[in-house]
Amino acid sequence: MTLTLYPAIDLKDGACVRLKRGAMAEATVYAEDPVAPARAFQAAGCHWLHVVDLNGAFAGRAVNAEAVAAILAESRVPVQLGGGIRDLAAIERWLSLGIARVILGSAAVKNPDLVRDAARSFPGRIAVGIDARDGLVATEGWAETSTLTAEDLARRIQDAGIAAIIFTDIGRDGMLSGVNVAATAALAARLDVPVIASGGVAGVDDLIALTHAAARLEHGQIEGVIAGRALYDGRLDVATALAALAGADADG
């Protein structure tokens, strides 16, 4: 099975940036106009875009709405959006504007009923982002850490009818230190909901490792992977990534 590549477009103050371990003070700006990478990823063959309103994640409301709208206006592929989406009205608004899938993060911890209501109201269009620091779920733009483990939270909400769980190892995010393949596979094996890996993609070897792990699962599914800094820094090109995720470089 081919895994999906989700190129990340993280928005801070209207620009496309990458953070290190979620620290807003450690932002590298890759494009003042976030539409440019959106166009480039599509032209290179990506079938999805992963967009995050970083300011919104801290503020609890949309902050980079103008930039998101600009990306949507130029997008020919589905866009999934997270960051600061905390109520049903915001979910409905973004879906009506053309977002294909809304990602709920902090809301899944603090308002699980919202996840259930949203998944029921918008089947197949709600994902949950589970961001873990040392195994514990972080919220509010990763500024707070809960007492829930990633698996605990996933088990609580997996029967809500959500489309996927996006699992991020915060300690690796933006650090090019490699995806936490073992933790991703272990989580996927315990769930009935597809898991999307996130955090630390450094190059094609990470993607090959993920395809191997996905193929070995007797239960559960690794559906795809989010990549950011490696794509922007040139350590990974889209064509090579897509080939690896299709298994072309992952035999054996």
C-alpha positions, -999 to 999 in steps of 0.1 A, spaced: 0 0 0 12 34 -9 17 59 20 6 95 15 31 123 16 18 154 34 42 183 28 39 208 57 32 244 53 34 260 88 22 295 91 36 322 114 27 358 109 16 351 74 49 334 63 58 297 58 82 287 85 95 256 103 100 255 141 123 234 162 104 213 188 74 237 184 93 267 198 79 299 182 112 317 189 131 292 168 113 298 135 131 295 102 113 314 74 113 295 42 88 316 22 73 350 29 45 340 5 32 306 16 14 301 -17 48 296 -34 56 263 -16 19 252 -20 23 256 -58 57 239 -58 45 208 -38 15 204 -61 36 208 -93 60 181 -79 32 156 -76 19 158 -40 -17 148 -36 -23 166 -2 -11 197 16 -8 199 54 -13 234 67 -10 246 103 -18 280 117 9 282 144 -2 315 158 -37 301 159 -26 271 179 -14 295 207 -43 320 204 -71 294 202 -86 310 171 -77 316 134 -48 341 130 -34 333 96 -68 330 79 -57 352 50 -27 330 42 -48 299 44 -74 314 21 -47 323 -4 -34 287 -3 -69 273 -9 -74 296 -38 -44 281 -56 -48 245 -45 -58 217 -68 -54 191 -41 -70 185 -8 -58 206 21 -59 196 58 -57 224 84 -49 225 121 -42 252 146 -66 270 168 -97 253 157 -117 249 189 -154 249 182 -180 235 158 -186 269 142 -149 272 132 -148 237 119 -179 243 97 -165 276 85 -133 261 73 -149 232 57 -173 255 38 -143 275 26 -128 244 10 -107 228 36 -109 190 30 -100 179 65 -99 197 98 -73 187 125 -84 190 161 -56 190 187 -61 207 220 -98 203 216 -95 165 216 -80 167 251 -101 194 266 -134 190 247 -137 154 235 -174 159 229 -165 184 202 -146 157 184 -176 134 185 -200 160 174 -177 171 145 -170 136 133 -207 129 133 -216 161 115 -187 159 90 -179 122 83 -144 115 70 -134 152 74 -121 153 110 -86 142 121 -71 144 155 -36 156 161 -19 139 190 14 156 199 34 139 225 64 151 246 81 121 263 49 101 257 25 127 272 1 147 251 9 184 248 -17 211 240 -21 248 234 5 250 207 26 225 227 29 251 255 11 228 280 16 191 288 -13 170 300 -12 138 320 -26 117 292 -5 94 272 -8 94 234 -23 59 234 -48 68 262 -61 98 242 -62 78 209 -82 50 225 -106 75 240 -115 91 207 -109 65 180 -145 53 180 -158 88 173 -157 83 136 -125 103 129 -106 99 96 -71 97 110 -48 103 140 -17 125 133 10 114 158 38 138 163 69 132 185 75 168 196 111 161 206 119 152 170 98 178 153 119 201 131 151 185 143 158 162 113 166 135 138 144 108 122 108 98 126 99 78 157 90 48 136 87 24 166 63 46 185 42 53 154 39 16 146 32 7 182 4 32 183 -11 22 149 -10 -15 160 -33 -7 189 -58 13 170 -86 9 145 -80 44 130 -52 51 105 -22 69 118 -2 96 101 34 99 112 49 133 120 80 148 134 117 145 125 117 133 89 153 137 78 155 119 45 143 90 24 156 64 49 128 75 73 102 70 46 115 35 37 115 26 74 79 37 77 69 17 46 86 -14 61 68 -8 95 35 -3 78 39 -36 58 47 -55 90 16 -44 109 -8 -73 114 -34 -48 128 -38 -11 123 -25 12 95 2 38 90 -15 59 63 11 85 56 37 109 68 41 147 72 74 161 61 86 197 65 122 209 71 138 181 51 118 191 20 126 228 24 163 222 31 167 199 1 176 168 21 145 152 6 129 159 -28 93 151 -35 99 127 -63 122 105 -42 98 107 -13 68 96 -34 87 67 -49 98 55 -14 63 58 0 50 37 -30 75 10 -21 97 16 -51 128 19 -29 116 -2 0 118 -38 -12 131 -64 11 
